[in-house]
Amino acid sequence: MRDVSQNQEIGDDADRPNNRQKLVYWTVGFTAIAMAVAGIGIYLLDRMVLSQGRSHLEQTVQMQAQLIQGIASVTDTPQTAWESAQQAYQLPQPSGMRVAIAWVETDNSPVMWQQGTASDRLWMPVIPDSELADAIHRAIAGETGSQLITDEQGIPAIVAYAPIPKLNGAILTQLEVRQIRSSYLPGPAIATGITSLIICAAGILFVYQGNRLLDQEQRNSQQYQAMLEAAPEGTIAITDGGKIHWMNTAALELFGYTESELQGQNLKLLMPWLIHQEIDAYLTIFLNTRQMPGESNSAYKLVGQRKNGTTFPIELAIAHVLLPQGQLYTLFVRDITERTRAQEKLQESYNLLQAISEGTTDSIFVKDLQGCYLSINSAGAKAIGKPVDEILGKNDTELLSPETARQRMKNDHRILLDGETQLLEEEIVPLNADFNSSQPRTYLTSKTLYRSAQGYAIGLIGVARDISDRVEAETALRDTVERLHRTSGELQEKNQQLEATLTQLQRTQTQLIQSEKMSSLGQMVAGIAHEINNPVNFISGNLGYVRDYLENLLDLVELYRQQYGETDPEIADKLEDIELDFLQEDLHKILGSMKVGTDRIRGIVQSLRTFSRLDEAEMKQVNIHEGIESALLILQGRLKATVHRPEIDIIPEFGLLPSVECYAGQLNQVFMNLLNNAIDALEEKYSQNLGETPPKSPHFQSPTIRILTAVTGDRVTIRIIDNGPGMTPKIQVRLFDPFFTTKPVGKGTGLGLSVCYQIIVEKHKGQISCHATPDLGSEFAIEIPIFQGLT
């Protein structure tokens, strides 16, 4: 029995651990169940609180969006609306909350958002692929809602968003999830509490969280009120019945009341009584449709009345805000007196501009950057050939011929690129125009950039004047001028030909005159030589017979003297009277002198005939030296000394020359002219110096003419050098011009050297030049070919 009892005790002792284990199991199980129930309760509470916080954020962001939308309705620019809204967000935000304003600046720029916190307000770009970017894009696209995101620091948060269509932007409110949970999670001990405590705690936390949310809502209301207070425009909050609930300082100053005077009063107090019914009607329409009559979300123009009774134009916009305690309507009021005046002046300016535009005959038009017509006057529409309403919104390709449109669009593109005003001529040919019945019209068009108020190019402004008649007149005038130019050119060419012909005639006339003179002189010289030659030949031919006859007679007389001279006294006396011995001796001398004289006369006659060369009119080979010597022989009388000057020395330095093929008579004329001019120059110089310097002075140089001849290659060179007064370079340039002379009037014709130039250059294909130095003399050089066939 002992053993059994002992075994039983042992068995009981062995069961006790099992019971304790069960107790532990039950305890652990109950605890697990309690924790599970507590967890489920906490999860449900967490979901409920998060849902309530999410709903509250959505309401908050909708209220903010409506308020900013209202501000935007009465502000001038989106920038002013943003600034007014941003002033409100300078107030401290609840811990962990952010209010962000997002917008799109241009189509191509990234979405930007502004973060407002208690410490800073930064402009931050949104990460394109982030969850926040998706919420911003949804809001800007027009969606309203909220979503759970992970912010840039990896912290879970709830973001609520709503669009602001007036500003092409959106507003977002972001609150961290831990901030919501921290208000009702007391710590890890809740997880181990019992279900009742969890439920109680959950109820308490729910109430606490509700109060906290109410406090947060009250803070948000204060924030909105501060935002409305900071708005530059008047803001009035009214109830459903139109009673004034609150007004900001700007509204009080605008109407001249105090806050106590307007609190609870009807909105119609701020309007003249004549429009009270109109105000009631519009408020009724807004309460039913949530928008003012007319365009959606637009401000409405009314008349306001100040406390002193004065009226002024106002612009009114209404925003609807749904609050838990009821509905509230916010009116944004703006004094538009100055804007109305500006609009009236602008309208007056527009009317004046419109009257000027329609009153002018010039085409005036405005195009956008795509080339579509934004505005055009009647004259421009008439030029295109269509009514104004059929032109607006179309480009040149839809209105003009393809070539005309292409050229005009090319001009417009160049002006848009350069940015400078240009004046150009353009042709206007309407589309499907009949070229046979109408000609294209030409317009002088001034085009300049059409800029916005910010200075951006947004189109083109053009003013065109029809200059077709002027162009036609200019074309006709140009054709006439061209014909005149051609006629003038032809006349000028004919004039030049006439001048050349006249010059040639003058030269020919000069040459003919000189040739006639020389021919007359030659004929006269030849005649004189012929007339002299006959008696001289008769005398010269009979001198021999005379000499013989006289010799015979003298011999006979001598014979008579020998036979009868001494016996016959009469004969003796006669012999003594006639001095027969002297007569015989002197008679021989006289006959010898007569012989010399006749030979001399015959030589002169031969020289005259050589100079005249009447029997050698054709080109022949002659001795140049004979021509020079014949000219010197003719001028022999001018070379002798006179009472005004000493004798002129002739120094011939003749080289060995072959016979030269030339016109001998014309070449002799050249030698005569050049030698004659040299003698004239020497007479001019030495007749002036004769009285000053004795002829025998060692410093006095006698007048000299040097004549040099030589052969240079296939040419003959003749140089005539004098030590006369020389010439200046100015005179040398015109020396061979017809009728130019340096001699006094009556002593020179100015034809001698011109004729020499024609004879040497034109007749003999040679060259004649002059080299002279003042006070030192002049040199004339002649070069002619030995054979004319070589040139």
C-alpha positions in Angstrom: 0.0 0.0 0.0 2.8 2.3 0.8 4.3 1.9 -2.6 0.9 2.5 -4.2 0.3 5.5 -2.2 3.7 6.7 -2.9 3.2 6.1 -6.5 -0.1 7.9 -6.3 1.6 10.8 -4.7 4.2 10.7 -7.3 1.4 10.6 -10.0 -0.3 13.5 -8.3 3.0 15.3 -8.2 3.5 14.5 -11.9 0.0 15.9 -12.7 0.6 19.2 -11.0 3.1 20.3 -13.5 0.7 19.5 -16.2 -2.0 21.7 -14.6 0.4 24.5 -14.2 1.3 24.1 -17.8 -2.4 24.2 -18.7 -2.8 27.3 -16.5 0.1 28.8 -18.3 -1.4 27.8 -21.6 -4.8 29.2 -20.7 -3.1 32.3 -19.4 -1.0 32.6 -22.5 -4.0 31.8 -24.7 -6.2 34.3 -22.9 -3.5 36.8 -23.0 -3.0 36.2 -26.7 -6.7 36.4 -27.3 -6.8 39.7 -25.3 -3.9 41.0 -27.2 -5.5 40.0 -30.4 -8.7 41.7 -29.5 -6.7 44.7 -28.3 -4.7 44.7 -31.6 -7.9 44.4 -33.6 -9.4 47.3 -31.6 -6.3 49.3 -31.9 -6.2 48.6 -35.7 -9.8 49.5 -36.1 -9.3 52.6 -34.0 -6.2 53.4 -36.0 -8.1 53.0 -39.3 -10.9 55.1 -37.9 -8.7 57.9 -36.7 -6.6 57.8 -39.9 -9.8 57.9 -42.0 -11.2 60.8 -39.9 -7.8 62.6 -40.2 -7.8 62.0 -43.9 -11.4 63.3 -44.3 -10.5 66.3 -42.2 -7.4 67.1 -44.3 -9.6 66.8 -47.5 -12.1 69.3 -46.0 -9.2 71.6 -45.0 -7.6 71.6 -48.4 -11.0 72.2 -50.1 -11.6 75.2 -47.9 -8.1 76.5 -48.7 -8.6 76.0 -52.4 -12.0 77.8 -52.4 -10.5 80.7 -50.5 -7.5 81.0 -52.8 -9.9 80.6 -55.8 -11.9 83.5 -54.4 -8.8 85.7 -54.0 -7.7 84.9 -57.5 -11.1 86.1 -58.8 -10.5 89.7 -57.6 -6.8 90.1 -58.1 -5.0 91.4 -61.2 -2.6 88.7 -61.8 -1.9 85.1 -60.6 1.2 86.4 -59.0 -0.8 88.7 -56.7 -3.1 85.9 -55.8 -0.2 83.6 -54.9 1.4 86.3 -52.7 -1.8 87.0 -50.9 -2.3 83.3 -50.2 1.3 82.8 -49.1 1.0 85.6 -46.5 -1.4 83.4 -44.5 1.0 80.4 -44.4 3.7 82.4 -42.6 1.8 81.5 -39.3 3.1 78.5 -37.4 1.7 75.2 -38.6 0.9 72.3 -36.4 3.9 70.0 -35.8 4.4 67.7 -38.7 2.0 69.5 -41.1 2.9 71.1 -44.3 0.8 73.3 -46.6 2.1 73.3 -50.2 1.1 75.4 -53.2 1.9 73.9 -56.6 1.6 75.3 -60.1 2.9 75.0 -63.7 4.8 78.0 -64.9 5.0 77.1 -68.6 4.2 74.0 -70.7 7.8 72.8 -70.7 8.9 73.8 -67.1 8.8 71.2 -64.3 6.1 71.3 -61.6 7.2 73.4 -58.6 5.8 73.5 -55.1 6.2 75.9 -52.2 6.6 74.4 -48.7 5.3 76.5 -45.8 6.6 75.6 -42.3 7.1 77.4 -39.2 10.9 77.9 -39.8 11.3 78.4 -43.5 9.5 78.7 -46.8 11.4 77.1 -49.6 11.0 76.7 -53.3 11.6 73.0 -54.0 11.4 71.0 -57.2 9.3 67.9 -57.1 11.0 64.6 -57.8 9.3 63.4 -61.0 8.7 59.8 -60.0 7.8 60.5 -56.4 4.4 59.8 -54.8 4.1 63.5 -54.0 4.5 64.3 -57.7 1.7 62.0 -58.6 -0.6 63.8 -56.1 0.4 67.2 -57.5 -0.3 66.1 -61.1 -3.7 64.7 -60.1 -4.6 68.0 -58.3 -3.5 70.2 -61.2 -5.4 67.9 -63.6 -8.6 68.8 -61.6 -8.9 65.9 -59.1 -9.7 66.3 -55.4 -8.8 63.7 -52.8 -6.1 62.3 -50.5 -3.6 59.5 -50.4 -1.1 57.8 -48.1 2.5 58.5 -49.3 6.1 58.2 -48.1 7.7 61.6 -48.1 11.3 62.5 -49.2 12.6 61.4 -45.8 10.9 58.0 -45.9 8.2 58.9 -43.3 4.6 57.8 -44.0 2.2 60.7 -44.3 -1.3 61.6 -45.6 -1.5 64.3 -48.3 -4.8 65.9 -49.3 -5.0 67.9 -52.5 -7.4 70.1 -54.4 -7.2 72.0 -57.7 -7.2 75.8 -58.2 -8.3 76.2 -61.8 -8.1 80.0 -61.7 -4.3 79.8 -61.2 -3.6 76.6 -63.1 -2.3 75.2 -59.9 -3.2 73.2 -56.8 -3.0 73.2 -53.0 -1.9 70.3 -50.8 -1.9 69.6 -47.0 0.4 67.0 -45.7 0.4 65.5 -42.2 2.7 62.7 -40.9 0.9 59.5 -39.8 2.9 59.3 -36.6 1.5 62.7 -35.5 -2.0 61.3 -35.8 -1.2 58.1 -34.1 0.8 59.8 -31.3 -2.4 61.3 -30.0 -4.0 58.0 -29.0 -1.1 55.4 -28.7 0.0 55.6 -24.9 2.9 53.1 -25.5 3.7 49.4 -25.6 1.7 48.8 -22.4 -1.6 49.0 -24.3 -0.7 45.9 -26.3 -0.6 44.0 -23.0 -3.8 45.5 -21.4 -7.1 43.8 -21.2 -9.8 44.2 -23.7 -11.9 46.3 -21.4 -9.1 48.7 -20.7 -8.4 48.7 -24.4 -12.0 49.6 -25.2 -12.1 52.2 -22.6 -8.8 53.5 -23.6 -9.9 53.5 -27.2 -13.1 55.4 -26.3 -11.1 57.9 -24.3 -8.6 58.2 -27.0 -11.3 58.7 -29.6 -12.8 61.5 -27.6 -9.4 62.9 -27.0 -8.5 62.7 -30.7 -11.9 64.3 -31.6 -11.1 67.2 -29.3 -7.7 67.4 -30.7 -9.0 67.5 -34.2 -11.5 70.2 -33.1 -8.6 72.2 -31.7 -6.7 71.7 -34.9 -9.8 72.8 -36.9 -10.0 75.9 -34.7 -6.4 76.6 -35.4 -7.0 76.1 -39.1 -9.9 78.5 -38.9 -7.7 81.1 -37.2 -5.2 80.5 -40.0 -7.8 81.0 -42.7 -9.1 84.1 -40.9 -5.5 85.4 -40.8 -5.1 84.6 -44.5 -8.3 86.6 -45.3 -7.2 89.4 -43.0 -3.9 89.6 -44.9 -5.6 89.6 -48.3 -5.2 93.0 -50.0 -8.8 92.9 -51.2 -12.0 93.3 -49.1 -13.2 89.9 -47.7 -16.7 89.4 -46.2 -18.1 86.2 -44.7 -21.8 85.8 -44.7 -24.3 83.1 -43.7 -27.0 81.4 -45.7 -29.4 84.3 -44.9 -27.0 86.9 -46.1 -26.0 88.2 -42.7 -22.5 89.5 -42.3 -20.5 87.2 -40.1 -17.0 88.7 -40.4 -15.1 91.4 -42.5 -11.4 91.9 -42.8 -9.8 95.3 -42.3 -9.6 96.0 -46.1 -13.4 95.6 -46.4 -14.0 97.8 -43.4 -11.8 100.5 -44.8 -13.4 100.1 -48.2 -16.9 100.8 -47.0 -16.0 103.1 -44.1 -17.7 101.0 -41.3 -16.4 99.5 -38.0 -16.7 95.8 -37.3 -19.4 96.3 -34.6 -21.5 98.4 -37.0 -21.6 95.5 -39.6 -21.7 92.5 -37.4 -25.0 90.6 -38.0 -26.2 93.2 -40.6 -27.5 92.2 -44.0 -25.2 92.4 -46.9 -27.5 94.7 -48.7 -26.5 97.5 -46.3 -23.3 97.8 -48.5 -25.3 98.3 -51.7 -27.6 101.0 -52.9 -31.3 100.2 -52.4 -31.9 100.2 -56.1 -30.0 97.0 -56.6 -31.2 95.2 -53.4 -33.6 93.0 -55.4 -30.8 92.3 -57.9 -28.5 91.2 -55.0 -31.3 88.9 -53.6 -31.7 87.3 -57.0 -28.1 86.7 -57.6 -27.6 85.3 -54.1 -30.5 83.0 -54.7 -29.0 81.8 -57.9 -25.6 81.2 -56.3 -27.1 79.3 -53.4 -28.9 77.0 -55.8 -26.1 76.6 -58.5 -23.0 77.5 -56.5 -21.9 80.0 -59.2 -22.7 83.6 -60.2 -24.7 84.3 -63.3 -22.7 84.4 -66.4 -19.4 82.7 -66.9 -18.4 80.1 -64.4 -16.1 81.2 -61.6 -16.2 84.8 -62.8 -16.5 87.9 -60.7 -19.6 90.0 -61.0 -19.6 93.8 -61.3 -21.9 95.7 -58.9 -22.2 99.1 -57.2 -21.1 99.5 -53.6 -22.2 102.2 -51.2 -20.0 103.6 -48.4 -21.2 104.7 -45.0 -21.2 108.3 -46.1 -23.6 107.4 -49.0 -21.1 107.7 -51.9 -21.2 104.9 -54.4 -18.4 103.3 -56.4 -18.0 100.3 -58.8 -17.0 97.0 -57.2 -16.2 93.5 -58.4 -17.7 90.7 -56.4 -16.6 87.0 -56.2 -18.2 84.4 -53.9 -16.6 81.2 -52.5 -18.6 78.5 -50.8 -17.1 76.8 -47.7 -18.8 73.8 -46.1 -18.0 73.6 -42.3 -19.1 71.0 -39.8 -21.2 73.6 -38.0 -22.8 74.9 -41.2 -22.3 76.7 -44.5 -20.3 79.9 -44.8 -20.0 82.1 -47.9 -17.0 84.3 -48.5 -17.3 87.4 -50.6 -14.2 89.0 -52.1 -14.9 92.7 -52.9 -12.6 94.9 -54.9 -12.9 98.6 -55.7 -12.6 98.8 -59.5 -13.0 102.6 -59.8 -9.5 103.1 -61.2 -9.8 100.0 -63.4 -13.1 101.2 -64.7 -11.6 104.6 -65.5 -8.7 102.8 -67.1 -11.0 100.6 -69.1 -13.0 103.6 -70.2 -9.8 105.3 -71.4 -8.7 102.1 -73.0 -12.1 101.8 -74.7 -11.8 105.4 -75.9 -8.3 104.7 -77.2 -9.5 101.5 -78.8 -12.4 103.4 -80.5 -10.0 106.1 -81.7 -7.6 103.5 -83.0 -10.4 101.6 -84.6 -11.7 104.8 -86.2 -8.2 105.6 -87.5 -7.7 102.0 -88.7 -11.0 102.1 -90.6 -10.5 105.6 -91.8 -7.2 105.0 -93.5 -6.7 103.5 -97.0 -3.7 101.5 -95.8 -4.1 97.9 -94.8 -3.5 97.3 -91.1 -3.4 93.8 -89.7 -2.2 91.7 -86.7 -1.0 88.1 -86.9 -0.1 85.6 -84.2 3.1 83.5 -84.1 1.5 80.9 -86.4 0.7 83.5 -89.0 -3.1 83.6 -88.4 -4.8 86.9 -88.6 -6.0 88.3 -85.3 -7.2 91.6 -86.6 -7.5 93.3 -90.0 -9.2 96.5 -91.1 -11.5 97.0 -94.1 -8.8 98.1 -96.4 -6.8 95.0 -95.7 -9.8 92.8 -96.2 -10.5 94.5 -99.5 -6.9 93.9 -100.6 -7.3 90.1 -99.9 -10.7 90.1 -101.5 -12.7 88.6 -98.6 -14.8 89.9 -95.7 -13.1 90.4 -92.4 -14.9 87.6 -90.6 -13.7 85.1 -93.3 -10.1 86.3 -92.8 -9.7 86.2 -89.0 -8.2 82.9 -87.8 -6.7 82.0 -91.2 -3.2 82.3 -92.5 -1.9 83.4 -95.9 -1.9 79.9 -97.4 -5.7 79.9 -97.0 -6.2 83.4 -98.5 -3.5 84.1 -101.1 -1.9 82.3 -104.0 0.8 79.7 -103.1 3.7 81.9 -104.4 2.5 85.0 -102.6 1.8 83.2 -99.4 5.1 81.4 -99.4 7.0 84.7 -99.9 5.0 86.6 -97.2 5.4 83.8 -94.7 9.2 83.8 -95.4 9.3 87.5 -94.7 7.3 87.1 -91.5 9.6 84.3 -90.3 12.7 86.5 -91.0 11.2 89.4 -89.0 10.3 87.1 -86.1 13.9 85.8 -86.0 15.6 89.2 -86.4 13.3 91.1 -84.1 13.7 94.2 -86.1 11.2 96.4 -88.0 11.5 95.9 -91.8 10.1 97.8 -94.8 9.6 95.7 -97.9 7.6 95.4 -101.0 5.1 92.5 -101.3 2.7 91.4 -104.0 -0.8 90.5 -103.0 -2.5 87.9 -105.3 -5.7 86.5 -103.8 -6.3 82.7 -103.9 -7.8 81.6 -107.2 -7.3 85.1 -108.7 -7.8 85.4 -112.5 -4.4 86.7 -113.8 -5.9 87.6 -117.1 -8.5 90.0 -115.7 -6.5 91.5 -112.8 -2.8 92.2 -112.3 -1.1 91.6 -108.9 -1.1 94.6 -106.6 2.2 95.7 -105.0 2.2 96.9 -101.4 4.9 98.7 -99.4 4.6 96.9 -96.1 6.1 97.9 -92.7 6.2 94.9 -90.3 7.2 94.9 -86.7 7.0 92.5 -83.7 3.8 92.4 -81.7 4.9 92.1 -78.0 3.1 91.3 -74.8 3.1 93.5 -71.7 6.1 91.4 -70.5 8.0 92.1 -73.7 7.6 88.6 -75.3 7.0 88.4 -79.0 3.5 87.1 -79.6 2.9 88.1 -83.2 3.4 90.6 -86.0 1.8 94.0 -86.7 1.8 95.2 -90.4 0.9 98.3 -92.2 0.7 98.1 -96.0 0.2 100.8 -98.6 -0.8 100.1 -102.2 2.0 101.4 -104.4 1.0 99.6 -107.6 0.4 102.8 -109.5 3.7 104.2 -108.3 5.5 101.0 -109.2 4.0 101.0 -112.7 5.0 104.7 -113.0 8.5 103.9 -111.8 8.8 101.0 -114.1 7.7 103.2 -117.0 10.1 105.9 -115.9 12.9 103.4 -115.5 12.2 102.1 -119.0 12.2 105.7 -120.3 15.4 106.4 -118.4 17.0 103.2 -119.8 16.0 104.2 -123.3 17.3 107.7 -122.7 20.6 106.2 -121.4 20.8 104.0 -124.5 20.0 107.0 -126.7 22.5 109.1 -124.7 25.1 106.4 -125.1 24.5 106.3 -128.8 24.6 110.1 -129.0 27.7 110.1 -126.9 29.3 107.5 -129.1 28.3 109.4 -132.2 29.5 112.6 -130.5 32.9 110.9 -129.8 33.0 109.7 -133.4 32.2 113.3 -134.6 34.8 114.7 -132.3 37.3 112.2 -133.6 36.3 113.0 -137.1 36.5 116.7 -136.4 39.9 116.2 -134.8 41.0 114.2 -137.8 39.5 116.9 -140.1 41.4 119.6 -138.2 44.6 117.6 -138.5 43.9 116.9 -142.1 43.0 120.5 -142.7 46.2 121.6 -140.9 48.2 119.1 -142.9 46.5 120.3 -146.1 47.2 123.9 -145.2 50.8 123.1 -144.5 51.0 120.9 -147.5 49.4 123.6 -149.6 51.8 126.1 -148.1 54.8 123.9 -148.7 53.5 123.0 -152.1 53.0 126.6 -152.9 56.4 127.3 -151.5 57.8 124.4 -153.4 56.2 125.5 -156.6 57.4 129.0 -156.0 60.9 127.8 -155.1 60.8 125.5 -158.1 59.6 128.3 -160.4 62.2 130.7 -159.1 64.8 128.0 -159.4 63.7 127.3 -162.9 63.6 131.0 -163.9 67.0 131.6 -162.3 68.4 128.4 -163.7 67.7 129.3 -167.4 69.5 132.6 -167.5 72.2 131.3 -165.2 72.7 128.3 -167.4 72.8 130.8 -170.4 75.3 133.0 -168.7 77.3 130.0 -167.4 77.3 128.4 -170.8 78.4 131.6 -172.7 81.1 132.5 -170.2 83.5 130.2 -171.9 82.8 131.7 -175.3 83.2 135.2 -173.8 86.5 134.2 -172.3 87.7 132.9 -175.7 86.4 135.9 -177.6 88.0 138.3 -175.1 91.2 136.4 -175.4 91.2 136.7 -179.2 90.2 140.4 -179.0 93.0 141.0 -176.5 95.4 139.2 -178.6 94.3 141.4 -181.6 94.7 144.5 -179.5 98.1 143.5 -178.4 99.0 142.9 -182.0 97.8 146.3 -183.0 99.6 147.9 -180.2 102.8 146.2 -181.3 102.4 147.2 -184.9 100.9 150.7 -184.6 101.2 151.7 -181.0 104.3 153.7 -181.4 103.7 155.0 -185.0 100.1 156.2 -184.4 99.8 158.7 -181.6 96.0 158.4 -181.4 96.2 154.6 -180.8 98.9 155.2 -178.2 96.8 157.7 -176.4 93.8 155.4 -176.4 95.9 152.5 -175.0 97.1 154.8 -172.3 93.6 155.9 -171.5 92.2 152.4 -171.1 95.2 151.0 -169.3 95.3 148.0 -171.5 97.6 146.1 -169.2 95.4 146.5 -166.2 92.3 145.8 -168.3 93.8 142.5 -169.5 94.6 141.5 -166.0 91.4 142.6 -164.4 89.2 141.2 -167.2 90.5 137.7 -166.4 89.6 138.3 -162.7 86.1 139.5 -163.6 85.5 136.4 -165.8 86.7 134.2 -163.0 84.4 135.9 -160.5 81.5 135.6 -163.0 82.3 131.9 -163.3 82.3 131.5 -159.5 79.0 133.5 -159.2 77.2 131.5 -161.7 78.4 128.2 -160.1 77.2 129.6 -156.8 73.8 130.4 -158.2 73.6 127.0 -159.8 74.3 125.4 -156.4 71.6 127.5 -154.8 69.1 126.5 -157.5 70.0 122.9 -157.0 69.4 123.2 -153.3 66.0 124.8 -153.8 65.1 122.0 -156.2 66.3 119.4 -153.7 64.2 121.0 -150.9 61.1 121.2 -153.0 61.3 117.6 -154.3 58.3 118.3 -156.5 59.5 115.5 -158.8 59.7 113.1 -155.9 56.2 113.0 -154.4 56.3 109.2 -154.0 58.2 107.4 -151.2 61.8 106.9 -152.3 65.2 106.2 -150.8 67.0 109.5 -150.4 70.0 110.9 -148.6 68.8 112.5 -145.4 71.9 114.7 -145.2 71.0 116.4 -148.5 67.6 117.4 -147.1 69.2 118.8 -143.9 71.8 120.7 -145.9 69.2 122.1 -148.3 67.2 123.4 -145.3 70.3 125.0 -143.9 71.1 126.6 -147.2 67.6 128.1 -147.4 67.9 129.4 -143.8 71.5 130.7 -144.4 70.3 134.2 -144.2 68.7 133.7 -140.7 72.0 132.2 -139.4 74.1 135.3 -140.0 74.7 137.9 -137.3 72.3 140.8 -136.8 72.3 143.9 -134.7 70.3 142.0 -132.1 72.3 138.7 -131.8 75.6 137.1 -132.9 75.9 134.6 -135.7 74.4 131.2 -135.0 76.9 128.4 -135.2 75.8 125.2 -137.0 77.7 122.1 -135.8 76.8 119.2 -138.0 77.8 115.8 -136.6 76.7 113.5 -139.4 77.1 109.8 -139.1 77.4 107.3 -141.9 73.7 106.9 -143.0 72.3 104.6 -145.6 69.6 105.8 -148.0 66.3 106.1 -146.1 63.0 105.2 -147.6 60.7 108.2 -147.0 58.7 111.1 -148.4 61.6 113.4 -149.0 59.6 116.6 -149.4 57.6 116.1 -146.2 60.7 115.1 -144.3 62.5 118.3 -145.5 59.5 120.2 -144.2 60.1 118.7 -140.7 63.8 119.7 -140.8 62.8 123.2 -141.9 60.2 123.6 -139.0 62.6 122.3 -136.3 65.5 124.4 -137.5 63.3 127.4 -137.8 62.0 126.9 -134.3 65.5 126.5 -133.0 66.5 129.8 -134.6 63.5 131.5 -133.1 64.4 130.2 -129.7 68.0 131.4 -130.0 66.9 134.8 -131.2 64.6 135.1 -128.2 67.3 134.3 -125.7 70.4 136.0 -127.2 68.6 139.2 -128.3 67.8 139.7 -124.6 71.3 138.9 -123.3 73.2 140.8 -126.0 73.2 144.1 -124.2 74.1 142.5 -120.8 77.1 140.3 -121.7 79.8 141.2 -124.3 80.0 138.7 -127.2 83.7 138.2 -126.5 83.2 137.4 -122.8 84.6 134.0 -121.7 81.3 133.3 -119.9 79.2 134.0 -123.0 78.2 131.0 -125.1 77.4 131.8 -128.7 74.1 130.6 -130.1 74.6 127.1 -131.4 72.6 124.4 -133.2 74.0 120.9 -133.2 72.7 118.4 -135.7 73.5 114.8 -135.0 72.6 111.8 -137.2 73.2 108.1 -136.5 71.9 104.6 -137.2 70.2 102.8 -134.3 69.3 99.2 -135.2 66.9 99.4 -138.2 66.2 103.1 -137.6 67.8 106.4 -138.3 68.0 109.0 -135.5 68.2 112.7 -136.2 68.8 115.0 -133.1 68.6 118.8 -133.4 69.9 120.5 -130.2 70.0 124.2 -129.4 71.2 126.1 -126.3 68.2 128.4 -126.3 65.8 129.2 -123.3 64.4 125.7 -123.1 60.9 124.8 -121.9 59.0 123.9 -118.8 57.5 120.4 -118.4 54.0 121.9 -118.5 54.7 123.3 -122.0 56.4 120.1 -123.2 53.2 118.1 -122.5 51.2 120.2 -125.0 54.0 120.8 -127.4 52.6 118.7 -130.3 48.9 119.7 -129.8 47.4 121.5 -132.8 47.2 125.3 -132.5 49.3 125.4 -129.3 52.2 127.9 -129.5 54.4 129.8 -127.1 55.2 132.5 -129.6 53.6 135.9 -129.5 50.4 136.6 -131.5 51.2 136.9 -135.2 54.5 135.0 -135.1 53.2 131.5 -134.7 50.2 129.4 -135.7 50.8 126.4 -133.5 50.7 124.0 -136.5 54.3 123.4 -137.2 55.1 120.8 -134.6 51.7 119.2 -135.0 52.4 118.7 -138.7 55.9 117.4 -137.8 54.2 114.9 -135.4 51.8 113.7 -138.1 54.6 113.4 -140.8 56.9 111.4 -138.5 54.4 109.3 -136.5 51.6 108.8 -139.0 53.3 109.0 -142.4 56.7 107.4 -141.5 55.7 105.2 -138.5 58.4 106.8 -136.4 58.8 108.7 -133.2 59.4 112.4 -132.4 60.1 113.6 -128.8 61.3 116.7 -127.0 63.6 116.9 -124.0 64.1 120.5 -122.7 65.4 122.2 -119.6 64.6 125.8 -118.7 67.6 128.1 -119.5 69.7 125.2 -120.9 68.1 124.5 -124.2 66.0 122.0 -126.1 66.5 118.8 -128.0 64.2 117.3 -130.6 64.8 113.6 -131.5 63.5 112.0 -134.6 63.5 108.2 -135.3 62.2 106.8 -138.5 62.7 103.3 -140.0 65.2 102.9 -142.7 62.8 100.7 -144.7 59.0 101.4 -144.2 58.2 97.8 -145.0 60.0 96.6 -141.8 57.3 98.2 -139.6 
